[in-house]
Amino acid sequence: MNRQELVDRIAEKEELPKAKAASILKTVLEAVVDTVKADDKLTLVGFGTFKLQNRPARTGRNPSTGAAIKIAATNVPKFVPGAAFKAAVNQPKKKCRKACKPKAKK
């Protein structure tokens, strides 16, 4: 699935114009990027957590020459899936545990 297909699905499911669905998706993605960029965690219970992970400097090898090279430290975004997401992906529907059952509306 690509971005446009996701926009189409949101628009269809929520009965919104595609432009409004695209705007909502853009806002959500910007919020995720801005939060992780500020070195904060963004947790969506049942879905997962987006966070920033520090990758320290290390020594690597040039594969063609075998020479040692220094690789600089960097920050990388990381996603850790939540329990309900893992359960939904790994379990068949019949065996899906309590975590992937929809919650009752009040």
Buried (B, 14 or more C-beta within 10 A) or exposed (E): EEEEEEBBEBBEEEEBEEEEBBEBBEEEEEEBEEBBEEEEEBBEEBBBBBBBEEEEEEEEEEEEEEEEEEEEEEEEEEEEBBBBBBBBEEEEEEEBEEBBEEEEEE
